[in-house]
């Protein structure tokens, strides 16, 4: 109804595919699903203030042109999981081509200055053809929206080709069943960005940049199961943003961040192992370790090249780098990996560990209590691994590094659960101390890995380390290790 406002919650699974596969997917959906209506040409203009106050507050504001209709939609970022989106939305018909926020200003005024919201301007636009289909199974219904088109801002343009599977009724099981069927026909990847996110990125730069891990926001009243889902979804999103860059070209920063994302994800699964251990746990972890090892080959070569500083890079090393990146891309494009990502998200969302847990109390336990236990346990493991630091051999020292990384990731996952001023101050000191230790341990690891990689090259380059000698590094790392152990933990 014109002028009325409706609020609903969407539950969607987003899948991305190459534009050249769009026609094949359309044919497949027409054969396997019921038509959901006429194809639509959708032109949407996204608005924001000069300072992008809406984006900063976690909102997107658009006007969609559908024939003579003008539909205004305000979306909150909500809980953007890895491919699975759950977000509140306000939508209504308006008159004209500029936003009208009279109905929404009451809750917006605390987040966005009223003067700023009065000065809205177009930031980017999307033009897509949308084809609708419906899947029905055992009382559940899913709407499949296939969108193909482009995002434009100024002279920049990026193609857009995606399927959004929206749950209309029933359980989300049908979302994943349909996603697997689509992936069997057309190679797809999990979509972790809204059109608005991609539009804002394009407005800033034509080239996609490697992305670091975003803060994980946990609430003190969350259950352990819910907290784990948010943590792992954040890790998968971190990985997917950098995987997209790697799929297009060799990028050392994106490769590094993709590996960090996988390490964070594997650490999270390890930290919550007792809660998660079901029949799927080990197989999923094994596949994650396979991909981490594959990407690790290219990463070690990048580290070796960086260690040469201004020396000419041997052609053999450059050739090895090209092969390693090609192998990484092939693995990322493989059916094994695409299937794993869908299975992982499904398992984390509705897996047996959650729906039929052996010990339900583990899932329902308040996350604050579990976080303290996890952090205490991680700290004790690090202390135990690092005893007698300097005489440790390379393998034992590498184990110290693994434990330190696991502790740092746990601290990053749980830091928002301890918001007090004293906790924040100790948290910053803790973060600086463990980061310094990891830098030194990483440098020591490079002194082991790099010479082995350069061995046999003709001519063999001299390793010019920007770091200190091994002996000095060992003493420095030991001091940093002792300093870390003396810090009063921020979770206590």
Secondary structure, 3 states (H helix, E strand, C coil): CCCCCEEEEEEEEEEECCHHHHHHHHHHHHHHCEECCCCEEEEEEEEECCCCHHHHCCEEEEEEEECCEEEEEEEECCEECCCEEEEEEEEEECCCCCCCCCCCHHHHCCCCCHHHHCCCEEEEEEEEEEEEEEEEECCEEEEEEEEEEEEEECCEEEEEEEEEEEEEECCCHHHHHHHHHHHHHCCCEECCCCHHHHHHHHHHCCCCCCCCCCCCCCCCCCEHHHHHHHHHHHHHHHHHHHHHHHCCCCCHHHHHHHHHHHHHHHHHHHHCHHHHCCCCHHHHHHHHHHHHHHHHHHHHHHHHHHHCCCCCCCHHHHHHHHHHHHHHHHHHCCHHHHHHHHHHHHHHHHCHHHHCCCCHHHHHCEHHHHHHHHHHHHHHHHHHHCCCCCCCCHHHHHHHHHHHHHHHHHHHHHHHHCCCHHHHHHHHHHHHHHHHHHHHHHHHHHHHHHHHHHCCCCCCCCCCCCCCCHHHHHHHHHHHHHHHHHCCCCCC
